[in-house]
Amino acid sequence: MNFKRLINSPFPRPKRSKGNFLKILGIGFVCSLFVIFFKPFGIENTSGVWYYNVYIISIGVLLSLSIIFTEWVIPLALPKLFRNWTFGKSLIWYTFVILIIGAIVFIYKSYLGGYSDFTIQEYFFVLGRTLLIALTVSFFIVGFYQFINRRALAGISTNEDYLVTSQNGKPLKLKLRDILFVSSDDNYVNIHFKNEQGRQKLLFRSSLKNIESQLVNPISPMHRCHRKYIINIKYFEIDKITSRSMTVKLKTEDEVIPVSSQYIETIKSLL
């Protein structure tokens, strides 16, 4: 997949839910506890004042509120800015979010210290420490396995709309959660999907390679498994497997699809 395709790939926005709200508050609180108990970057109470830990916890709360403000309040105030969200837009946005959160924590920390070290150098120092501590805590909370597990990530993009194009045909809007698999048929592809009417098949003039370049990305459930097939791993399970061959089948039907040897390890790790 080329870089331009990756940048323009649809990318999900986090949902505004009670569960996510509590998770954000939890991250801020655990960050505070992490600083209090592990004292990273030499952060410790050298003055001996009793309210030092209260300050640290308040910074954690401020971190959580900053995330809620940038991820919930701003999108509600400026909804047009977040329409047709892509991976490229998310890179720009989260860079901005990190800088803003760092600035908020820096200003609050400077206020507590009487603005004794209110410099750009200290800002980037605070930004780096905040980012590293938050990432460390996030890895701990989410769990390393879930963080890198591609099957878990694949479910993130299933509700996104993908606009598939070809040189000789009209653009086609697809929702990944509806696609079962795509098969090659000479100069066309058969897109097998399900909707309220049941299972359907759509003939689209395109090469399978073109479809792959537009639907397969790091967070997509769509994966190439054969020179003639791209499957949605959410709907498949292993049928038979040996050291040199493998087949997969739809969970709800008996339709079997072959897996080429070059894709066996990848598909096996995802199912």
N, C-alpha and C positions, 0 to 999 in steps of 0.2 A: 504494500500500500504506500503510495507516494505521500510526501509531506503535505501537499495541498489538500488531498483528500482527507487526511487525518485532521487538519485544522478546521475543515468545513464539515466534519462529521457532527451530527446532532449529539448534544451532551445534556444529561439530566440536571435539573435544578433540585436542590434539597427541598423536601416537603416541609411545610409549616404544620407541624403536628405536636401534640403534647409530649409524645415520646422523644422527639428530637429536641424539644425545648429542655426537657429534663436531662438529656444527654449532654447538651451544651453547658448547662449549669454544673453538671457532674464533672466535666472536664476542667472547668475553672476551679472548682473546689479541690479536686485531686492535684491540680497543678500547685495550689497553695500548700497542701500537705507534703507534696514532693519537695518543695523548697524548704519547708520547715524541718523535715526529717533528714534530707540528704544534703542540704546546703550546697547546691551546685554553684560553680563559678565563684566560690568563696562568699556566697551570700549567707551571712549569719548575724546573730544579735550580739554585736560587740559592745553595745551601750548598756545592756542589762535591763532595759526598761521592760516592764511587764506587758505593755500593749504592742510590742513588736509583732507578735504573731497575729494580732488583730489587723495590723497594717498589711501583712502578707496575705491574709485571707481576703481582705477588701480588694487587693489587686487582682486576685483570682476571680472574684465576683465581677469586677470591672472588665476583665478579659471576656467573661461569658456574655455580659451585657453588650460589649462591643461587637461580638460575633452576631448576636441577635439583631443588633441595630443594622449592621451591614448586610446580613443575609435575609432579614425579614422586613424591616421597616423601609429600607431604601427600595427594594423591589416592589413593595406595595405602593410607594409614592411615585415610582417611575416605571410602571409596568411595560411600556413600549420598549424600554431599553433592554428588557430581558426576553423579548419574543424571539423565536427562531434561534434559540440558544445553541451555540456550537462549542466544540473543544477549544477553538482559537479564542473565542470570546471569554471562555472560562479562564484561560491562562492570563489574559489581560486583567480580568475582573479580580481574580484571587491575588494577583500581584498588588493591585490597588488595595484590596482588603487587608493584606499583611502590612502594608505601609501605614494604613489608617489605624489599625489596631495597635501597631507599634507606637504611633504618635500619641494615641490616647493614654496608653500605659506610661509612656515617657513623661507626658505632661503631668499626670497624676503623681508619678514617682518624684518628679522635680518639685511639685507643690509640697509633698510631704517633707522633702529635704530642704525646703526654703530656697529653691532655685539656685543652689550653690554650684551646680554643675550642669547648667542649661546650655549645652553645646551640641552641635551637629554630630560630633564624634560620639558623645554620650548617647545621642538618639539611636545611632546605628548599633551601638553596643547593647542598649536596652532591646532594640528590635531583634538582634541576633539571639540574645538570651531568651527572650519571650518565645521566639519561634522554635528554638531547640527544646526548651522545656515542654512546650505544648505538643510538639511532635513526639517526644519521648513518652509523655503521658498518653497520647492518642494510641501509640503502638501498644502500650500496656493494656489500655481499656479494650480496644477493638480486638486485640490478639493478633500475633504475627501471622498465624495461619490464615485467618479470615482476611487480613489485610492484603495478602498476596495471592489468595485463591482466585483464579480466573473464573471458575464456575460461579462463585458468589457474585463477582463483579458483573458477570454476563447478564444477571437479572436487572441491573440498573437501567439499561437502555431499552428494555423491551417495550416501553410505552412511548418511545420516541417515534416521530414520523420521519421516514427517509424518502427523499425525492430521488428516484432512480432515473437516469437519463441514458439515451443511446443516440447514435449518430443519425439513424433513420427512423426513429419513432418518437412519439410524444412522451413527455416525462410521466412517470408513474409514481404516485405516492403510496408508500407501504408502511404498515406498522409491524415491527418485528415480532410482536407477541402473537400475530395472526399467522405468520409464515411457518410452515412445517419443514419444507426443504425446497431447493431449487435444483432442477435437473437440466442438463444440456440436451438440445435437440437440433443438431446442425447449426443453422444461423439464428436459431431461436432458443429461448429457455422456457421451460414450464415452471411456473411458480405455484407450488402447492400450498394452499392456505385454508384456514377454517374461519367461519363467521357464524352469524345467527342461523343461516340456512344449511350449515354443515360444511363438510369438506368441499373445496372448490379447486379448480385448476385454471390458471391464466397463462395464455401464450403471449410472450413478449419478444419482440425482435431485438436480440442482443446476444453477445457472447457471454459465456459463463465467467470469463476472466473480467469482463466489464462489470458484471454484477458483483463479483468478489471485491473489486476495488472500491465499490460504493457501500456494501453492506457489512463487510468484515473489517473490524477494527478492535483495538484492545479491550473495549467494554461491551462488545456485541456478542450475543449468543450464537451468531452465525459463524460457522467454521467450514472451511474446505476439507473434504474427506476423501475426495476422489476426483479424477479428471473430469467426471461428468456430474458431480454432486457437491452441493453446499447444504449443510444441515443446520437446523436450529437445535442445539444440544439440550434445550429444555424439554423437548418432546421425544428424545431418543434414549435408548438403553442398549447395553452390549448384548448382542445375540450370540455370536460365537467368536472365539479368539484362540489363535495358536501363535507360535513364535513368528510366523511369516504371513499370516492372514487374519482378517478380522471383518465381521459384519455387525451392523447395528440395525435395530428395528424400532419402529414407532411404538411408544408405550401403550397406545390404545388400539393399535391395529397390528396385523401380521406382516406388513410391508417391510421388506429387508433391503438394506442398502450396503454395498461393499465399501470397505475402507482400504485405500492404497497403503502399501507398506511404509511409505514416507510419512504418512499421517497417523499411523497406528499409535505411537507413543503419546502424541498430543491429544487425540480423541479419547484414548483410554484414560488419561489423567483428568479429563473433563467430565467423564460419565461415571 
